[in-house]
Amino acid sequence: MHPIPLVDLKAQYAAIKPEIRSAIDGVLASAQFINGPEVSDFEQKFAAFCGAAFAVGVGNGTDALTLALKAIEVGPGDEVITTANSFIATAEAIVAVGATPVFVDVDPAHFNMTAEGLSAAITPKTKAVIPVHLYGQPAPMAEIMEVARRQSIKVIEDAAQGHGAEYNGKRAGSWGDAAAFSFYPAKNLGAYGDAGRWLQTTKIWPPPCECCGITSGPTSTCMNTSGSTAVWTRSRLRFWGQS
Ligand SMILES: Cc1ncc(COP(=O)(O)O)c(C=O)c1O
């Protein structure tokens, strides 16, 4: 019997090794290790792939969630509706900005939030909702957006497991006010190292600064993406039809 690993990162590397070696050599030669042209190139390509206005490279998916919450000024006293059936980072980001997570049940068919569950959990303290696209399956975003818009609450998609997922023909990351993606190596689209992206569908906030990706809301931390993680994720994006 030959065991088949759940994730085989060595096989992925072997399949495109020359391309990766040459791209990483390019980063080493340019000495642009943090941000730089490779990161901007990937940001643009990933935003286009998702159908979002722009993308900002950050340290990981948890940072992307936290920065998105800070950008809409979620803080102490605010409630953020989400699901407990997720990786701990979803609730952790809400707690990290001082807000209170409010958990709703998931639908047993797709394991994600429902619009009905969201609607029932809204209180005067609700500032935002974080639907999660778990296991590559999108949450019912058309219905969730309808409830959120009616109640004037912001929507941040946790798309850490949702790269390329579509609902009603629209990709994860293009529905809400913002979205957070993880590029942890074993994710649907993984990097060489830790990495994340924060997408905005419209410019509801000022364009982010080149250093830390944020201009509004309180932040004291710079979270960058390295050129070598960008070239790897961009190479793999090519296989998903985004050149
Ligand atoms: C649903 C979900 N949200 C957030 C995260 C956090 O991403 P990262 O590990 O890049 O911080 C993950 C990662 O496992 C995740 O699966």
The ligand as a Tripos MOL2 file, in Angstrom:
@<TRIPOS>MOLECULE
LIG
   16    16     1     0     0
SMALL
NO_CHARGES

@<TRIPOS>ATOM
      1 C1        -10.7990   30.0320    8.1640 C.3       1 LIG1
      2 C2         -9.4520   30.5910    8.5280 C.ar      1 LIG1
      3 N1         -9.3720   31.8770    8.9090 N.ar      1 LIG1
      4 C3         -8.1820   32.4540    9.2290 C.ar      1 LIG1
      5 C4         -7.0010   31.7240    9.1600 C.ar      1 LIG1
      6 C5         -5.7370   32.4020    9.5700 C.3       1 LIG1
      7 O1         -4.7730   32.4090    8.5460 O.3       1 LIG1
      8 P1         -3.2090   32.4140    8.9270 P.3       1 LIG1
      9 O2         -2.8760   31.0380    9.4390 O.co2     1 LIG1
     10 O3         -2.5220   32.7310    7.6330 O.co2     1 LIG1
     11 O4         -3.0060   33.4640    9.9550 O.co2     1 LIG1
     12 C6         -7.0390   30.3830    8.7460 C.ar      1 LIG1
     13 C7         -5.8080   29.5900    8.6770 C.2       1 LIG1
     14 O5         -5.7540   28.4270    8.9780 O.2       1 LIG1
     15 C8         -8.2880   29.7930    8.4330 C.ar      1 LIG1
     16 O6         -8.3830   28.5190    8.0250 O.3       1 LIG1
@<TRIPOS>BOND
     1     1     2 1
     2     2     3 ar
     3     2    15 ar
     4     3     4 ar
     5     4     5 ar
     6     5     6 1
     7     5    12 ar
     8     6     7 1
     9     7     8 1
    10     8     9 2
    11     8    10 1
    12     8    11 1
    13    12    13 1
    14    12    15 ar
    15    13    14 2
    16    15    16 1
@<TRIPOS>SUBSTRUCTURE
     1 LIG1         1 GROUP 0 **** ****
